[in-house]
Amino acid sequence: MTTSLQDRYFSAMNCFGCGPANESGLRLRSFAPTGQGEHGDLTTARFTPWPAHDNGLGFLNGGIIATLLDCHSAAAVVHTAHERGWPADEGVPLPYVTAGLDVRYRRPAPLAAEVTLLAEIVDASRDVVTARVRLEHDGKVRAEAEAEWRRWRAR
């Protein structure tokens, strides 16, 4: 079995969306690009919503969607940082922190079915990394975002 990026890079993290150490969280598991298949050049994840993630109308809650997009982009950004030799500075747990997340909701996402998350890095420097991430179901984009991540410096 392939190790998720979260388990590889921040296994002790307690983040609600992607922290492997948070038993009550979403526990998102993202995987590095494989270079193979339809989405081989993208960071991928699959997530099955829980009944508690209902938006009140029988669809996946927008706040949960935003969290998934943010946390999946985090995995892609941290992986890119490590691949390029930009690990976290001493005294901080991650090399980058979310500076902005511009989410666009395109159509309702199902509550009772697995969704797919796809992320790509569109620009990267040691100071700022930008990722595009989307949530899909049944071949259709349900939500997408551009995430800007800035270098996390100890203060």
C-alpha positions as CSV (number, residue, x, y, z in Angstrom):
1,M,0.0,0.0,0.0
2,T,1.3,3.5,-0.9
3,T,1.9,5.9,2.0
4,S,-0.2,9.1,1.9
5,L,1.5,12.4,1.7
6,Q,0.0,13.3,5.1
7,D,1.5,10.2,6.7
8,R,4.8,10.8,5.0
9,Y,5.3,14.5,5.8
10,F,3.2,15.4,8.9
11,S,1.9,12.2,10.6
12,A,1.7,13.9,14.0
13,M,-0.4,16.8,12.7
14,N,-3.8,17.4,14.4
15,C,-5.4,19.3,11.5
16,F,-9.2,18.8,11.3
17,G,-9.1,18.2,7.5
18,C,-5.9,16.3,6.9
19,G,-4.2,15.5,10.2
20,P,-3.5,11.8,10.6
21,A,-3.4,12.4,14.4
22,N,-6.9,13.8,14.6
23,E,-9.3,10.9,15.2
24,S,-12.3,13.2,14.9
25,G,-11.2,14.9,11.7
26,L,-11.8,14.3,8.1
27,R,-8.5,12.3,7.8
28,L,-8.0,13.1,4.1
29,R,-5.3,11.0,2.5
30,S,-3.6,12.5,-0.6
31,F,-1.2,10.7,-2.9
32,A,1.7,12.0,-5.0
33,P,1.5,12.1,-8.8
34,T,2.3,8.7,-10.3
35,G,3.1,9.7,-13.9
36,Q,0.6,7.1,-15.0
37,G,-3.1,7.0,-15.9
38,E,-5.6,9.7,-16.5
39,H,-4.5,11.9,-13.6
40,G,-0.9,10.8,-13.3
41,D,0.5,14.3,-13.2
42,L,-1.8,15.4,-10.4
43,T,-1.9,14.9,-6.6
44,T,-5.0,12.8,-6.0
45,A,-7.3,11.9,-3.1
46,R,-10.6,10.2,-2.7
47,F,-13.0,11.1,0.1
48,T,-16.4,9.7,1.1
49,P,-18.5,12.2,3.0
50,W,-20.3,11.3,6.3
51,P,-24.0,12.0,7.0
52,A,-22.8,14.8,9.4
53,H,-21.4,16.7,6.4
54,D,-24.9,17.5,5.2
55,N,-25.5,21.1,4.1
56,G,-29.1,20.7,5.2
57,L,-30.3,20.0,1.7
58,G,-28.8,16.5,1.2
59,F,-25.5,17.6,-0.4
60,L,-21.9,18.0,0.9
61,N,-21.5,21.1,3.0
62,G,-19.6,24.0,1.5
63,G,-17.3,24.5,4.5
64,I,-16.3,20.8,4.3
65,I,-15.6,21.2,0.6
66,A,-13.4,24.3,1.3
67,T,-11.5,22.4,4.0
68,L,-10.9,19.4,1.6
69,L,-9.7,21.8,-1.1
70,D,-7.4,23.6,1.3
71,C,-6.0,20.4,2.9
72,H,-5.5,18.6,-0.4
73,S,-3.6,21.6,-1.8
74,A,-1.5,21.5,1.4
75,A,-0.4,17.9,0.5
76,A,0.6,18.9,-3.0
77,V,2.5,22.0,-1.7
78,V,4.4,20.2,1.0
79,H,5.3,17.4,-1.4
80,T,6.6,19.9,-3.9
81,A,8.6,21.7,-1.2
82,H,10.3,18.5,-0.2
83,E,10.9,17.4,-3.8
84,R,12.6,20.8,-4.4
85,G,14.6,20.7,-1.2
86,W,12.5,23.3,0.6
87,P,11.6,21.6,3.9
88,A,10.2,23.4,6.8
89,D,12.4,25.9,8.6
90,E,13.5,25.0,12.1
91,G,10.8,25.7,14.7
92,V,7.8,25.4,12.3
93,P,5.9,22.1,11.5
94,L,5.3,22.8,7.8
95,P,7.2,24.7,5.1
96,Y,4.2,26.7,4.0
97,V,0.9,28.0,5.4
98,T,-2.3,29.0,3.5
99,A,-2.2,32.7,2.6
100,G,-5.3,32.6,0.5
101,L,-8.0,30.2,-0.8
102,D,-10.3,31.4,-3.6
103,V,-13.1,28.7,-3.8
104,R,-15.7,28.5,-6.6
105,Y,-18.6,26.2,-6.1
106,R,-19.7,24.9,-9.6
107,R,-22.5,22.4,-8.7
108,P,-23.7,20.4,-5.7
109,A,-21.5,17.7,-4.5
110,P,-23.1,14.4,-3.4
111,L,-23.3,13.5,0.3
112,A,-23.6,9.8,-0.1
113,A,-20.9,9.1,-2.7
114,E,-17.1,9.2,-3.0
115,V,-15.6,12.4,-4.4
116,T,-12.2,12.9,-6.1
117,L,-9.7,15.7,-5.3
118,L,-7.1,16.7,-7.8
119,A,-4.3,19.2,-7.3
120,E,-1.6,20.7,-9.4
121,I,1.2,23.2,-8.6
122,V,1.0,26.1,-11.1
123,D,3.8,28.3,-9.7
124,A,6.4,27.6,-7.1
125,S,9.3,29.5,-5.5
126,R,10.9,29.2,-2.1
127,D,8.6,32.0,-0.8
128,V,5.3,31.3,-2.5
129,V,3.6,28.3,-4.0
130,T,0.3,28.4,-5.9
131,A,-1.9,25.3,-6.4
132,R,-5.1,24.7,-8.3
133,V,-7.3,22.1,-6.8
134,R,-10.7,20.7,-7.7
135,L,-13.3,18.4,-6.2
136,E,-15.0,16.1,-8.8
137,H,-17.8,13.6,-8.9
138,D,-19.1,11.6,-11.8
139,G,-16.6,13.3,-14.1
140,K,-17.9,16.8,-13.3
141,V,-16.2,19.6,-11.3
142,R,-18.2,20.4,-8.2
143,A,-15.9,22.9,-6.7
144,E,-12.4,24.3,-7.5
145,A,-10.0,26.7,-5.9
146,E,-6.7,28.5,-6.3
147,A,-4.6,28.3,-3.1
148,E,-1.7,30.5,-2.3
149,W,0.8,29.2,0.2
150,R,3.5,31.4,1.7
151,R,6.7,30.3,3.4
152,W,6.1,29.8,7.1
153,R,8.8,31.5,9.1
154,A,9.4,31.1,12.8
155,R,8.6,34.4,14.7
